[in-house]
Amino acid sequence: MKLAMIGFGQAGGKILDKFLEYDRQTGSEIVRAAIAVNSAKADLMGLENIPEENRVLIGQARVKGHGVGADNELGAEIAEEDMDEVQGAIDSIPVHEVDAFLVIAGLGGGTGSGGAPVLSKHLKRIYTEPVYGLGVLPSQDEGGIYTLNAARSFQTFVREVDNLMVFDNDAWRQTGESMEGGYDEINDEIVKRFGIMFGAGEIEPGAEVGESVVDSSEIINTLSGGGVSTVGYAAEEIQREEKGLLSRFTSDDEGSDMDAANTTNRITSLVRKAALGRLTLPCEIDGTERALLVMSGPPKYLNRKGIERGRKWLEEQTGSMEVRGGDYPVSDSNYVASVILLSGVTDVPRIKELQQVAIEAQDNIEEIRDQSEENLHGLIEDDEDELEPLF
């Protein structure tokens, strides 16, 4: 799948930078065009893989290149005002060569959470290609203002895109990690999961072709219908013993019935781990509207029977009649991996909790502002000896 990716804000730019690094390391070439947009000049300068001519600084008249300070209303206003500058960069994208746009943003800050929905609305108005969002939720310990930003941005973003894929930092941050180290690892996880999914179906000249090829049309059909999506991932290393025999995924005799049964069982096990393990957005998978299963790895360890059995199990667990599946052969891989896209999920406790906390935070902020005005009035008021103001 060929994507035009636009990273909006600090988190969006960093994730896009990682996608380009992933592309270079794997040769997957899923990023057909990459543009970073930000109101903070320093964040744009810190990017390593995005060409300088594709870094767009917005809001210079309002914030002088210093960012919007977690004010996502200001972020949205700046995005609206400077959309012509963003469109100038988008004009260089060979749109006829891309399957879809992907707008990437952290939903807790100001520029990305405010600007990403504005950009998505703009793209949908102009182009016929699907416009997807990749939104990153802040962890709970980042504070109330970031939770409030995320809740407001989420409900706007999901309305303006053809599908919103979500990654929840709260489910992935580990205790004791430094902020920078934690987010670097999280960004690696984001790119690995979505990279394998979007890379499925890419065939190099002379390379192996899957028995049941997953291509961009399967991904687009799974994401169609809108809503919220989450991705599951599980992998098992192919370990070689000293004798040269492959231990984990195959038996001694690669052509035996026992070996086929072993490979089938391994694949179905990986499918279950991917669906029931740590999703990018934790949720209950029953009630999922559409799903896509991709098995990746060396061709001889990808078994049609195992993939079909895994797909049927996924149908039973989700209750969906739209479960697509296939294989993505990668000859030089040391892993067999299962990636599952669950689209149209509705039973998401984290989103409900996020919205509830945000409502409380909004009420608290308004109460604090009212109290602050009263306190200030009490501080400067003096009934006995009233001073005249300067003006």
N, C-alpha and C positions, 0 to 999 in steps of 0.2 A: 504494500500500500504506500503510495506516494503522498506525503503530507506537506502542506505549507504551514509551518509552526510559527506562532507569534507568542513570545514570552512577555507577559505584561507585569511590570513591577519587579521587585527584587527576587522573590522566590520563583516567579515565572521565568525570569532571565537565567537564573542559575540552573533550573531544570532543563531549559532549552539547551544551555551550554553542555550539560551532561548528555543530552540526546545526540548532539553532534559528535561528542567524544565516543559514545557507544557506536554510532554509525561508522566512524573511522576504524574502530577496533574490530568490529564484526563484518564490515563491508556490506551491511544490510541496505544502506541508501534509502531509508524511509523518509529522511528529511530532504525534501526537494528544494525547500527554501526556508530560511530562518531569519526572523526579525525580532529584535528585543526593543521594547518600549518602556521608558521609565521617566519619572520626574526628578530622580536623583542622579546627578552626573557621576558621582563616585561609584554607584552600583553598576552603571554601564561600563565604566573604565575597568572594573574588576573582572569582566567576562574574558574568557580566554579563547574560545572557539568561534564566536560569532564575528563575522567581518565588521570592521568599524563602520563601513558605509551602511550597514544594516542595523545600526544602533540609533534609535530615535529618542531624542530628549524632548519631552513635552513640558508645558507649564512654565517656561522660562520667564514669561511676563509676570506670573503670579508668585512662583516660589523660588525663582532664581537658581534652579538646579539643585535645591537642597531637599527635595521630597515634600510630601504633603503631611508628614507627621501623624500617620495612622488615621487621617481624616478621609474616610472613603467617599463622603459627599463631595469634598473638594476634588478627590481623585476622579470622580465621575464628571464633574464640571470641566476639569482640565482636559479630559479625554474628548469631551464634546467640542470644546473650543479649538483644540489642536488636531482634530481628526484629519484635516487636509494634509498635515505633515506626515501622519501615519499612513494615509492613503498613498502619498508620494512614494513611500518605501514599498508598499504593497504592489504598486504599479509595475515594479521590476520583477514580480513573481510570474513565471510562465504558467498561468492558471490552467491552460489547456493540458498541462502535464501532471496536474495534481488531482488526487481523488477526493480530497477534503481539506478543510482548514482545521487546525487544532489551536485553540487559544488557551494558554497555560497561565495560571495565576494562583498565588497564595491568597486565601480568602480572608485572612485576619488583618492584613495591613491596610494601607490606604490607596496607593496607586493601582495595584493589581485588582483588589476587591472592588474598587469603584470603577476602574476603567475597562476591565475585561468584559462585563456585560454590555457596556456601551459599544465597544468594538465589535462584539458578536452580533449585536443588532444591526450595526452598519454593514457588516459583511453579508448577512442574510438578505439585506435589502438590495445589494448590488449583484451578488454572485448566485449561480444556481447550484454550485457544489455544496455538500453538507458542511455545516459549521459545528464542530464539537468543542466542548470545553473540558479542560482538565483542571479541577479545582482542588486545592490542598487546604484542609481544615486545620486550624491551630490547635495545639494541645491545651488542655484545661489550665495548666499552670502559667500560660502566657498572659492571663488576666482578662478582666471583664470587657474592656474596650475591644479587644481582639475577638472575643466571643460574639459581641454585639455586631461588629463588622462582618464576621463570617456568616451569621444568621441572616442579616439583611442582604449581603452579597449573594448568598446561596439561593435565596428565593427569587432573586432577580435574574441571576446567571442561568438557572435551570429553565427559566421561561424564554430566554433569548437564544438558546442553542438548540441544535437538533438532538443532542444528548449530552448530559453532564457526567463525566467520569470523575469519581471522587477518591481522594486519598486522605485518610485521617491520621494526622501526625500523632494524635493521642494514643492510637493503638500501636504505634511503632517506636515512640521515644522510650529509651531505656533509662532507668534510674542511674544516677552517677555519671552520665555522659556529659561531656562539654556541649554547649549549644552548637558550636561549629561542627564538631565531630559527629554529633547526633544528626544534624541536618544533612551532612555529607552522605552518611550511610542511608538515610531516608531517601535522598535523591537518587542514590544508586538503585535502591529497591524499586522506586517508581519507574525509572528508565528500563530496568531489566524486565519487569512485567509487561509494560506497555510496548517495549521494543520487540519482544518476542511475538506479541499478539499482532502488532502492525507489520512486522516483518514476514509473517506467514504468507506463503505462496510465492515469495520472491525466488525465481529460478535463475541461477547463473548458467551461461552456455556450457553444455557438457556435464552439468551437475545432475544429481538424482532428482527425479520428479516423484512427488508423493502419490500413493495409491488413490487417495481421496484428497485432492488438492484443496486447501483453504486459500481463497484469494480475497481481494478487496470487496467483492460483491457480497461475500458471506458476512464480512465485518459490518459493511454498510447496512445490510438487511437486519442484522442483529441489533444494531444501534438505532434503526428507524423506529418511529413511534414515540421518540422523546423519552423523558424521564431521567432517572439516575442509574448509573452503572457502577459496578465494582468488579475487581479482577482478583482471582485466586491463582496461586502458583505453587507448584511442588516439583522438586527435582531429585534425581538419584544419580550418584556418580557411577560411571562404568569403571570398575577397578580391575586392573590387570594383575594377576598373580605372577610369580617368578617364572613359572613354566610357560607363560604366555597365554594362559587360559583366561577368558573373561569370567569373573566370578559374580556377581550380583545379578546380572541380567540374563546370563545364558548358562546352560549346563555344558558339560564337556562335548556333547555331540550336538552341534548347532542345528542339525536337520531332524532331530528326534521329536516325537510327539510330546515327550516330557518337556523338551525345551520350548515348544510352542505354547504349551499350557503354562509354563513358568513365566514366559514373556507376557502372555495375556493377563495373568494374575498381577504381575508387576505394574502393568499399565492401568488396570482398573484400580489398583491400590493408590497409584499416583493421582488418578482422577479424584478419588475420595479425599485424599489429603489436600488437594488444591481447593476443593469445594468447601470442605469442613474446617480447614485450617485458617490461617490469618489472612483475611481478605483486605484489599486496600481500603474498603469501607465495611467494617463488620456489620452483618445483618443476618436476618433469618432468610434462608434461600428459598423456602417454599413460598409460592406466590410470585416468583420471578416470571416476568412476561416472556422473555426470550433469552437464549443462552448459546454460547459458542465454545466448543472444546477444541483446543489445538494441542497435539502431541508433537514434540520436537526432539530430534536426536539423530544418531546414525541410522540409516535406512533399515538395516537388518534387525534393529531393536524396536522398530515400530510395526506393530502387529494389527492388521485390519480388524481381526476378531476382538482384540482387546479394546481398540478405540470404539468399536460399535457397542460393545458391552458397557463401556464407560459412558457413552452417550445415552444409552437406554437408562442406566442408573441415574444419570443427571435429569432425564425426563421425569422419572418417578419422584425424585427428591424435590424438584422445582414445581411439578405439576404443569409444566409448560409443554405445549405441542410444537413449539418452535425451538428445537435444540439442534443446532448444526454442529458438525464435527469433522475433523480431518487431520492429516499429518503434514508436518513441515520438516522434511529431511535435511539434516545438517551433517554432512559426512565426517567432518573433522571435530565434531563435538565430543567432549568427554562426559556428557550428561544426557540422560533422557529426562525431559521436562514436560510437565502438563500445565497449560495455561487455560483458565476458564474465565470467560467474560459473561457476567450476569447482568442483563439489561432490563430496566423497568422494575427494579427492586422497590418495595414499598414498606416492608417491616424493618425500619432502621431506627433502633432505639437512640443512637447517637444524635441523629438529626432532631428528634423530638426533644431530647435533653438540651441540645444546643439552643433550640428556639426558646425553651423555657428559661434557661439561664440568661439568654439575651434579653427577654422581656423583663426579668428581674433587674438586670444591669441597667436597662433603659430607664426603668422607674427610679432606681437608685441615683442615676446621674441627674435626672430632673429634680429629685428631692434635694440632692447636694447643691445644685445650682441655686434653687430657691433659698435654701438655708444660708448659702454663702452671701447672697444679696442682703438677707436680714442681718447677718453678722457684721458685714461691712457697714451697713447703715447704723448699727448699734455702736460700732467702733468710732465713727467720726461724728456722731450726734452728741451735742452738749447743750441741754436745755438752759443751763444757768448762764453760760457765757457764749452765745452763738457768734461764730466768726463769719465775716463776709467772704465769700469765695472770690478768687481773682477775676474770674469771668464766668 
